[in-house]
Amino acid sequence: MDTRTDELAYDLPKGVRFFERVVVVGDRAWTLRLISKRRRLEADELILTWIAGQNFIHDAKWIAFGRDVGSVTVFQRTNIGLEEVP
C-alpha cells in the first residue's frame, strides 16, 4: 500500500481540500461541504439532499459528542419518477 502523503497521484479539483469528504455518483463528485451548505443540489438527472442528524464517530470518545456530518440521499429522475441511487 502506498502511504505517501507528500503528493497525490492526481490534482484535486479547485476548491476541494485534501481528505475532504465527497459524494461520488458515477464519474461525478460533490463535496459534502457544498451539499450540506445548499441542502439540496440538482445536477442533470440527479437530486442530492443533505439532512442533519448523523454524528461523526471519530471526533469524540462518545458518538453523541461527535460533529454532526449529516446524511446525503441521492435520487435520479427516470421516466417513471424518482429512484434512489444506492
N, C-alpha and C positions, 0 to 999 in steps of 0.2 A: 504494500500500500504506500502510495506517495503521500508523505506528510509535510511536504514543504509548504510554508506559509509566506515565503518571500515573494512569490509571483504566482499568477494564475495562468492556467492553460489558455485562457481567452480573456478578452476585455469585457468588463461589466458595462451594461448599458448606462447611459448618462442618468444620474440621479439614483442609481441602485448602489447601496452600500455593501461592502464586504460582509458576508454572513447574514445578510438581511433575509427575512422570511419572504417567500414568494409563493403565489398560487400559479400552477402551471396547468394549462389545458392544451393538449396537442403541442404545437410549436410556439404557442404564445404564453406570456407570463406577465403577472402584475404583482407589485409589492403589496404585502399585507398592509403596510402603512397607507398606501394610496386607497385601497379598498375600504379600510376602516374609516378613513377621513371622509370619503364620499358616501359611505353606507350602501350605495347601490351604483353599480357600474355596468354600462351596456357596451358591448363590443361585437358588432355584427350580429350574429345569431345568439350570442351568449349574454346571460344576465348573471352578474356576480353580486351577491349581497353579503353584508357583514352584520353580525349581531354580537353584542357584548355577552359575557357570561361564562367564558372558559378561561380559567387561570393557568398560567404557565407553571409547570411543575418544577422547574429548575431555579426559580427565583428565590425561594424561601424554604425553610425546613418543613413548613406546613403548607400544603397546596392552597388552602384558603387565604393565605397571606401573599400568594404569588401575584404577579402582574396579570391583569385581565388582557389576554390577547384576542379574545373573541373567537368566533367561528365564521367560516365562509361557506356558503352554499352556491353552487353553480347550476344554472338551468340553461338549456338550449331550446331555442324556438324550432319547432318542427311543423310539418303540415297538419299534424293532429293536435298541436298545442305545445305546452312546455314539458320538457323531460329533464329530470335531474341528471347531471353529469357526475358519474362516480369519481 
